[in-house]
Amino acid sequence: MRSTRLLVIALSGMCMLGCGRRPGLNFDCKWVPDTALTVDLRNKGHVKHLLDDIRAAEELDIRYRDRMAGYRLVETFGIVSRHGRQSGVKNSSVDRQAQQRCLTTLFRTIASTHGVTPPDIEGVRPQLGNRSFDFPVTIPVVLLLVLTLTRFVGWIRNRFDADEWAAQLLASLLGSLFIPTIVLGVGWLWAMLVEVIRIGNEHVGYRERTESLSANFLVIFGIAVAATWVGSALNALRQRDHSA
């Protein structure tokens, strides 16, 4: 029951991610309504607005490329998905030309609207991957890890007696290898789902920026290995005290 409530909370939080998507997204590479603002690249608020514009431009670019490539695009609950190609064969050269033409045009429009240059936009663009501690992704993965480790330590406590230290050691070794790997594998799938909801398109494409997420998951992996051994050691000490 508790795990069900956590799942509902996590899914509700994911649904809220879609509320921040820009209105007016289309499949024709037409720029969306935007506030006329002269951007000061030294102002964090202005840079944030510019990053939101770049994110919207990339989504318009992906949608336009897919349409030009002959995909049948369907939007369900605000998320675009591809359902086969109408032409039967994807023309890669047309796809690349459409990408270059669309994204370049959109970036020029953004630059004109906000008083910056296309090189300024390209200079800010890498910051889209700087998500630091991504709460919608990391928190559910940590909760899953805590739940899994709790069940694992409970299993060791009920499965082995105090004098079966060799078996406990082997189980702890296997657990410290498999539990973090499986949990983080599920975490990557969860991260992909969150990203699809966040951008509103199952075609993530070149927007799969996972540098900061990889760093978070590496930390979680190290914590998971250490927590498995600490939990097993504390359980062994409790069993020894009870048997003494």
C-alpha positions as CSV (number, residue, x, y, z in Angstrom):
1,M,0.0,0.0,0.0
2,R,2.8,2.4,0.9
3,S,4.6,1.7,-2.3
4,T,1.4,2.3,-4.3
5,R,1.1,5.7,-2.6
6,L,4.6,6.6,-3.5
7,L,4.0,5.5,-7.1
8,V,0.9,7.7,-7.3
9,I,2.8,10.7,-5.9
10,A,5.7,10.2,-8.3
11,L,3.4,9.9,-11.3
12,S,1.5,13.0,-10.2
13,G,4.8,14.9,-10.0
14,M,5.7,13.7,-13.5
15,C,2.3,15.0,-14.8
16,M,3.1,18.4,-13.4
17,L,6.3,18.5,-15.5
18,G,4.1,18.9,-18.6
19,C,2.4,22.0,-17.3
20,G,5.5,24.1,-18.1
21,R,5.6,23.3,-21.8
22,R,5.3,26.3,-24.1
23,P,1.9,26.9,-25.8
24,G,1.7,27.1,-29.5
25,L,4.0,24.1,-30.3
26,N,3.4,23.0,-33.9
27,F,4.8,20.8,-36.7
28,D,5.5,23.6,-39.2
29,C,8.6,25.2,-37.7
30,K,6.7,28.3,-36.8
31,W,8.0,30.2,-33.8
32,V,5.7,30.2,-30.7
33,P,4.4,33.4,-29.0
34,D,7.2,35.0,-27.0
35,T,7.8,38.0,-24.8
36,A,9.8,40.8,-26.5
37,L,12.8,41.1,-24.1
38,T,16.3,42.4,-24.6
39,V,18.3,39.6,-23.0
40,D,21.2,40.5,-20.7
41,L,23.5,37.4,-20.6
42,R,24.7,38.5,-17.2
43,N,21.2,38.2,-15.8
44,K,20.2,34.7,-14.6
45,G,16.5,35.3,-15.2
46,H,17.2,36.5,-18.7
47,V,19.4,33.5,-19.4
48,K,16.7,31.2,-18.1
49,H,14.2,32.7,-20.5
50,L,16.6,32.3,-23.3
51,L,17.1,28.6,-22.4
52,D,13.4,28.1,-22.4
53,D,13.3,29.5,-25.9
54,I,16.1,27.2,-27.0
55,R,14.3,24.3,-25.5
56,A,11.1,25.2,-27.4
57,A,13.1,25.7,-30.7
58,E,14.6,22.2,-30.4
59,E,11.1,20.7,-29.9
60,L,9.8,22.6,-32.9
61,D,12.8,21.4,-34.9
62,I,12.3,17.7,-33.9
63,R,8.6,17.9,-34.8
64,Y,9.3,19.5,-38.1
65,R,12.1,17.0,-39.0
66,D,9.8,14.1,-38.2
67,R,7.0,15.5,-40.3
68,M,9.4,16.2,-43.2
69,A,10.7,12.6,-42.9
70,G,7.2,11.3,-43.5
71,Y,6.3,10.2,-40.1
72,R,2.7,10.1,-39.0
73,L,2.7,12.2,-35.8
74,V,0.0,11.8,-33.1
75,E,-0.3,14.0,-30.0
76,T,-1.8,12.2,-27.0
77,F,-2.2,14.0,-23.7
78,G,0.3,16.6,-24.9
79,I,3.0,14.0,-25.9
80,V,3.9,13.5,-29.5
81,S,4.6,10.0,-30.8
82,R,5.5,8.6,-34.2
83,H,3.4,5.9,-35.8
84,G,5.2,4.8,-38.9
85,R,6.2,6.7,-42.0
86,Q,3.7,7.6,-44.6
87,S,6.2,7.5,-47.5
88,G,7.6,4.1,-46.4
89,V,11.3,5.1,-46.6
90,K,13.0,7.8,-44.6
91,N,15.0,10.2,-46.7
92,S,18.0,11.1,-44.4
93,S,19.3,13.9,-46.6
94,V,15.9,15.7,-46.5
95,D,15.8,15.1,-42.8
96,R,19.2,16.7,-42.3
97,Q,18.4,19.6,-44.6
98,A,15.1,20.2,-42.7
99,Q,16.9,20.2,-39.4
100,Q,19.5,22.7,-40.4
101,R,17.0,25.0,-42.1
102,C,14.4,24.9,-39.3
103,L,16.7,25.2,-36.3
104,T,18.8,28.0,-37.9
105,T,15.6,29.9,-38.8
106,L,14.3,29.6,-35.2
107,F,17.5,30.6,-33.6
108,R,17.7,33.7,-35.8
109,T,14.1,34.6,-34.7
110,I,15.1,34.2,-31.1
111,A,18.2,36.3,-31.6
112,S,16.2,39.1,-33.3
113,T,13.5,39.0,-30.6
114,H,15.9,39.2,-27.7
115,G,18.7,41.3,-29.0
116,V,21.4,38.6,-29.0
117,T,23.3,36.8,-31.8
118,P,23.2,33.2,-32.9
119,P,26.7,32.6,-31.5
120,D,25.3,33.9,-28.1
121,I,22.5,31.3,-28.3
122,E,25.0,28.5,-29.1
123,G,27.1,29.6,-26.2
124,V,24.2,29.4,-23.8
125,R,22.7,26.2,-25.2
126,P,25.0,23.7,-23.4
127,Q,23.5,24.9,-20.1
128,L,20.4,22.9,-21.0
129,G,22.2,19.9,-19.6
130,N,22.9,21.5,-16.2
131,R,20.1,20.1,-14.1
132,S,22.1,19.6,-11.0
133,F,20.0,17.4,-8.6
134,D,17.0,16.4,-10.8
135,F,14.3,15.8,-8.2
136,P,11.7,14.1,-10.5
137,V,14.2,11.5,-11.4
138,T,16.5,11.2,-8.4
139,I,14.0,11.1,-5.6
140,P,11.9,8.2,-6.9
141,V,15.2,6.2,-7.6
142,V,16.4,6.9,-4.0
143,L,13.0,5.8,-2.6
144,L,13.2,2.6,-4.7
145,L,16.7,2.0,-3.5
146,V,15.7,2.4,0.2
147,L,12.8,0.1,-0.2
148,T,14.9,-2.6,-1.9
149,L,17.7,-2.4,0.7
150,T,15.2,-2.6,3.5
151,R,13.7,-5.7,2.0
152,F,17.2,-7.2,1.4
153,V,18.4,-6.7,4.9
154,G,15.2,-8.1,6.2
155,W,15.6,-11.2,4.0
156,I,19.2,-11.7,5.3
157,R,17.9,-11.4,8.9
158,N,15.2,-14.0,8.4
159,R,17.3,-16.3,6.1
160,F,20.6,-16.7,8.0
161,D,21.5,-17.5,11.6
162,A,24.3,-15.7,13.5
163,D,26.8,-18.6,12.9
164,E,26.2,-18.6,9.1
165,W,28.6,-15.7,8.6
166,A,30.1,-17.0,5.4
167,A,26.7,-17.3,3.8
168,Q,25.8,-13.8,5.0
169,L,29.1,-12.5,3.5
170,L,28.4,-14.0,0.2
171,A,24.8,-12.8,0.1
172,S,26.0,-9.3,1.0
173,L,28.6,-9.4,-1.8
174,L,26.0,-10.4,-4.4
175,G,23.5,-7.9,-3.1
176,S,26.0,-5.0,-3.2
177,L,26.6,-5.9,-6.9
178,F,23.1,-6.7,-8.1
179,I,20.9,-4.3,-6.1
180,P,22.5,-1.0,-7.2
181,T,22.8,-2.3,-10.8
182,I,19.1,-3.3,-11.1
183,V,17.8,-0.2,-9.3
184,L,19.8,2.1,-11.5
185,G,18.8,0.2,-14.6
186,V,15.2,0.9,-13.6
187,G,16.2,4.4,-12.8
188,W,17.4,5.0,-16.3
189,L,14.1,3.8,-17.7
190,W,12.3,6.1,-15.3
191,A,14.6,9.0,-16.4
192,M,13.7,8.4,-20.0
193,L,10.0,8.4,-19.2
194,V,10.4,11.7,-17.2
195,E,12.3,13.2,-20.1
196,V,9.6,12.2,-22.6
197,I,6.9,13.9,-20.4
198,R,9.1,16.9,-19.7
199,I,9.6,17.7,-23.4
200,G,6.3,16.4,-24.7
201,N,7.8,14.1,-27.3
202,E,8.8,10.4,-27.3
203,H,11.5,11.3,-29.9
204,V,14.1,12.7,-27.6
205,G,16.8,12.7,-30.3
206,Y,19.9,14.9,-29.7
207,R,18.3,16.3,-26.5
208,E,19.4,13.4,-24.4
209,R,21.7,15.3,-22.1
210,T,22.6,13.0,-19.3
211,E,25.9,14.3,-18.0
212,S,24.5,15.6,-14.7
213,L,22.2,12.6,-14.4
214,S,25.1,10.2,-14.8
215,A,27.0,12.0,-12.0
216,N,23.9,11.7,-9.7
217,F,23.5,8.0,-10.5
218,L,27.2,7.3,-9.9
219,V,26.8,8.8,-6.4
220,I,23.7,6.8,-5.8
221,F,25.5,3.6,-6.9
222,G,28.3,4.2,-4.5
223,I,25.9,5.0,-1.7
224,A,23.9,1.8,-2.5
225,V,27.0,-0.4,-2.3
226,A,28.0,1.1,1.0
227,A,24.5,0.9,2.4
228,T,24.2,-2.7,1.5
229,W,27.3,-3.6,3.4
230,V,26.4,-1.3,6.4
231,G,23.0,-2.8,6.6
232,S,24.3,-6.4,6.5
233,A,27.0,-5.6,9.1
234,L,24.5,-4.0,11.5
235,N,22.2,-7.0,11.0
236,A,25.1,-9.4,11.8
237,L,26.0,-7.5,14.9
238,R,22.4,-7.6,16.2
239,Q,22.2,-11.3,15.6
240,R,25.4,-11.9,17.5
241,D,24.2,-9.8,20.4
242,H,20.9,-11.8,20.5
243,S,22.7,-15.1,20.4
244,A,25.3,-14.2,23.1
